[in-house]
Amino acid sequence: MQIAKKLTKKEDFTPRIAYLSSLYDKCDDLIDEAIVIYFKNPRSFTAEDVVEFQCHGGLVVADMVLNTVLDFGARLANPGEFSKRAFLNGRIDLTKAEAIAKLIETKSVDAAKILARQLKGELQDFIEKIRDDLVEILAFVEVNIDYAEEDLPKNLLDMIEKKLKDMSELLKNTYESSKRREGLIEGFKVAIIGKPNVGKSSLLNSLLNYDRAIISEIAGTTRDTIEEEVRIGTHLIKIVDTAGIRSSFDEIEKIGIQRSKEAIESSDVVIAIFDNSRLCDVEDREILDILDDYKDKKSIIIALNKIDLKNQFDAKILSHYIELSCKQSSESVILKLKAILDTTNKDDSLLLTSKRQMIAVKSSYDEIESSKQVLSEGELELFAFHLNEALRYISAITKNFDRDEILDKMFGSFCLGK
């Protein structure tokens, strides 16, 4: 606040009121006329006193204001420092901090909308509900262990089993749904596969609208995977052009083929290309066998390319396909891709947006499943151990678990220790 007074030569600011004020440097030279707003703690992003200067546009003026602030004793913030202070001061939790970081980096419209929901507390509310249910169950169990002579609610076991079942299903569904939709945040990965010289690189170039990959009549020209980003509708996708899959004695080409298979494994969508102008051969059938292994795991688009040339390929062996001529247009592939990605985005359920969150939810789910088994065997101490572990994992997403929460629930709900 003292620095703001030096810049403006004003002695007093009413919080959250916009002032039009002249700004002066350390030599008392006028540098700008700006809007100045004082945010008094805790009603600011960091829950600390904050003064905001809204100066005129352009790098020169902004740089002059910044240098003057530094001259008067301020320092540049470290990367992420404002969010860190907001977290340490209890203004935001870890879910919101992560959402802010990803929102700054995101290139996807869909990701921005999802992250905005997390900034409003969607994930935080989800975690708090799981935490509360786990704490309540632990309170019942620890009361049963330590205060067995007290009267407990009827059908306690049935109540616990139902809560565990509901929590388990919720965590599992959230994890699996988030796993399917990981591409909404990081960008969907699309692998283009096929035997050599069927038009994979031509499709990549067509989708990018420029010649990124070398095209040649010589089979095996693409020796390694090529990755590029492109937007399809509102979706950001990473396209991977792979080396042609075939039997080869060339060591470098064999490495490229292995990487092609790895690209399939890590992709969300697979585009398999076949050549309409050539007879179906062993290599084509090998591609179909690979697709068969992934038919229940990946979204697959089968494209019969070079449809503008004389037909030689027996399309009857393809269960479904779209026709394509990369030299003319890739519109059929774009429309099919967009339809698949739009369908993925229609799921409005909660989305976990980081690996850390995914691991925490999966670990909590595993511990709850383990607890259900020992509960059926009457091992209450071991049951409580697994629930404590589940609580520790799920709490790590937002804030650390405090054992006093269980004590509050025990003595608050059952009036123990009177």
N, C-alpha and C positions, 0 to 999 in steps of 0.2 A: 504493500500500500504506500510505503514511503517513496518508493521509486516512481509510482504513478503521480504522486504529488509533485515530485521534482520535474517530471516531464510536462505536466499540465499547469504547474504553478497554482493549483487549486488546493485548498485546505480540507475540504470535506466532500464526501460522495455518499449519497443515499444508495444503499444496496439495490441492485436490480433496476436501476434507472439509467437510461441512456443519456449521456451528456455529449453535446457537440463541443469539443475543446481543441484549442491550439496546442501543439506539441513543440517543445523546445529542446535543443541539444545542450550539452554541458557548457557551451559558450553562449548560451541564451539566444541562439539563432533559431528562427522559426523554421521547422522542417515539414510540418503538415498540419492540417485541420482534420481531426478524426473523431469517431464515435468511441467513447470510453464508458465501459460498464464494469461496475464493481460487484462481484459475487462474494458475499460474506459466508464464511463457513457456518454450518456444514452444507449450505445450499449451492454447491458447485460440483463439478465432475469429480474432483479429488477430495471433496469434503474439507478443503482448506480455503483460505482467503485467496481469491483469484481476481486479477484485473485484466480485462480484455480490451485490446486496442483494434479498432476497425479502421485502418488507414486506407488511403487511396491505392488503387491498383498499380502494378508496375514493380519491377524488382528494385529500382533505385530508392524509391520512397520507403518501401518495406525494409530494405537493408539499412537505411539511415535510422529508422525507428529502432530496429533490432540492435544496432551498434550503440545507440544512445542508452538503451536499457542496460546493455552490458557495461557501459561506462559508469552507470549509476550503481553498479554492484550486483546485478543479476548474473546468472550463468546459463549456458545452453543446457537444455534438458537432455538426459541420456536417452537412448532408444527405449521406448516403452515406459519411460519414467512416470508419465501422467497416469497411465493405466495401473502401474505398480502402486503408486500412491493411493489411487482410488480403491484398490484391493486391500491394501494394508489398513486403510482408514474405514473399511467396512462399507464403502460406497457401492462396490460391485463384488461379485464372487468370481470364482475361476471360470465358470461357464461364460459369463459376460466378457471377461478379459480375453478368453480365447475367441469369442465371437467378434470382438473388436479387431483383433489381430488379423483374422481371416477376412473380415469385411474390407479392411484396407487393401488386402492383396487380391481379392477376388476379381475375376474377369467375367463372371457369369451372372446374368440377371437372376436366374433361379437361385443361385447360391446367395446372392445379396438379400433376396426375400426371406430365405430360410434363416440366415444369420440375424436379420432384423427381428424375427420372432424370438430368437434366443436372447437378444438384447432386451426384449420386453419381459424376460423371465420364464419362458416356456420350459426350458430344460431345468432350470432351478426349481420350478414348481413340481416337476416330475420327480426329481431327486428327493425333495423334501417330503413328498407323499410316501415314497419307498422308505425313507429314513424313519418317518413317524410310525409306519406300520411295523417296522423291525424293532424299534424301541418299545412299542407297545407289547409285542410278543415277548421280547426279552424281559420286560417288567413282569408279565404274568408268570414266566418260567422261573425267574429268580425269586419271586414271591413264593412260588410253590416249593422251591428248594430251601429257602431260608426261613419262611414263615408258614410252614405247613399247617399249623394249628388255626390259621385265620380262615374265615369263610371266603371262598372264591366263587366267581360267577359260574353258573351251571353251564354244562356243555363246553367247558373250556377247551378241551382237546379238539372238538369239532370246529370251534371258532378259529383256533390256531391253524389247523389243517386247511381250512378254507382260505384264510389270509395268505398262507404260504403258497397255495395253489394259484391264487389270483396274482400274487407278486411274481411268481415264477413265470407264468404265461406272459405277463406284461413285459418283463425283462427280456424274455426270449424273443417275443415279437418285435420289440424295439431294436434289439441287436440284429436280428435277421433282416428287418426292413432297412436298417441303416447300412448293412453290408451290401444289400442289393443296390442301394442308391448312393454309394460312395462317390460316384462320378459327378453328382450334382454339385459337390464342393470342389473337388480337385480337377474335375474335367473327365468326361467319359473317355475311355480308351477303346479305340476301334482298330482292329488288326485286319489288314488285307492279305489274304492268303491265296495260294493257287500254285500250280506247277509253273516252271519257267515260261516266259513269253506269252502269257495269256492276257496281259494288259493291266497288271497290278500297278505298275509305275504310271501308266497312262491315266488310270483312275485317280491316283494321288494328284497328279498334275492338274487334272480336270477339276477336282474338288478345291484345290488351292488357287486355281485360275492362273497359274504360272508354272514354268518348267522347273520343278524342284528336283525331280529324279531323271537320270539319264535313261533315254529310251533307245533300244537297239534291237535289231532282228536276231542278234546273237543271244542264245539262251544262257542264263546265268550271269547277265550283266550286273544285276543287283546282288552284291555279295554280303551285305549287312543290312540290318533294319534301319529305316529312315523314319524319324518322328517329326511331325509338324502339327501345329494347332490351327484349327479353323472353327468358325461358328456356324452351327446349323440351327436355324431358328433362334431361340433364346439360349441354346446350349453350346457350351464350349467343349470341343472334342479334341483328343489327341489321336491323330491318324498315324498308324504304324505300317509302312510299306515293307513287307518282308521279302527275304530271299526266296526264290522258287523252291518248292519242296519236291525233291526227287532224289533218286539214288545217285551218289557222286563219289568219285575217288579223289577229287581235289580237296585237300585238307582245309583250305581257306573257305571253299564253298560249303563244306560239311559243317564248319563252325557257324556259318551264316544260316544254314538250314536248321541247326539246333536252336539258334536264337529265334528263328521264326516260330518254332514250336513253343518256346518259352513266352513269346509275345501272345500267342493264342491263350495260354494259361492265365496270363495277367490281364487280358482284355475284358471289357464289358460286352462288346459286340464284335462279331466276326463276320467279315465280308469275304465269302469264298467265290472266286472267279473261275469260270470255265470258258473254253474257247469254242464258239459256235462253228468256226471254220475248220476245226480239226476233229478227227475221230476220238472218241473216248478211249483212253488207254489205261495201263496199269497205274500210272502216276495220278490220273484223275480219280481212280477208284481208291487209291491210298488217301487222297484228300477227303473223299466221302467217308472213309472209315474213321478218320480223325474227327470229322464233324459229328459222326454218330456218337463218339465218346463224350461230346460236349453238348448234345442236343437238349439235355435237361438242366444244363448249368449256364449256358450262354444264349444270348439272343443272336440268331444266325440269319444272315442275308445271303442267299445264293443268287449270283448274277451270271447270266449267260451272255458273255461279251462278244463283240464283233458280229452283232446280229445283222449288220449291213452287208456281210459277206455270205457266200453260198453255204448253206447248212450242211455240216458233216457230223455234228455231235448228236448223239441219241439222247434227246432231252427227257425221254421217258424214265430214265434212271434217276432223275431229279424229282424229289417229292413235291417241291414248290420252288419257283424261281422267278426272277424278274429279268426282262430283256434289257440289254445295254449295248450301247456303241460309244465307247469313250471318245472316239474322234468327233462325234456329233454332239453328245450331251451326256452328263451324269445325273440329270434331273431325276430319273427313276430311283437311283440309289439315294439321293438326297431326301426325296419324299419318304422313302421307306425308313431311312435313319431317323428322320424327324418324327415319324409316327411312333417308332419304338421309344425314343427318348421322351416324347410327350406323355406316353403311357406311364413311364417311370415316374414322371413328375406329378402325376395325378394323386399319388399317395400322400395324404395330408397328415399322416402320423408323425410323431416326433422323430427327428433325425439327429443322430449323434454325429458331430462334425470333426472329430479328431481320433487318432489311434488311441490316445490316452483314455478318452471316454469309452471307446469300444471295449478296450481291455478291462476297464473297471466294471462295466455292466456285465460282460461275459463272466468275469471272476465272481462277481456277486451272485449271478445266477447259479454258477457251479456250486457255490457254498450253500445256497438255499436248497438245491437238490440233495446235497449231502446231508443237510440237516433233516430233511424229510425222512430219510432212511433211518437215522439214529432215533428220531422221535418215535417211530413205529416200534422200536425196540426198547423204549422207555429209558434211554440213556440221556437224562435231562442235562447233565453237566456237559457232555459232548455236544448235545444239541445246541446249548447256549454258546459253546465255543464256535461252532460253524456260523451261527447267527451273528456273533460278534465280528467274525471275519467278513461276512457279507456286508455288514454295516460299515466296516472299515473301508472296504473296496468302493462301495457306492458313495460314501461320504467324501472320498478323495476327489470326486468330480467337482464338488463345490467348496466344502470346508471340512476340516478334521472333526472326527467324532469325539464328543465329550461324554465321559462316563456319567457325569452328573445328570445327563438327560434321562438315563434309566432310573436313577434315584428319584428324580422329580416325578417321573411317571409312577413309580412304585408307591411312594408316600402320598402322592396327590390322588391317585385313583383308588387306593385301598385304605387310606387313613391309617397306615401302619405306624407303630411306635408311639401311640398315644400314651 
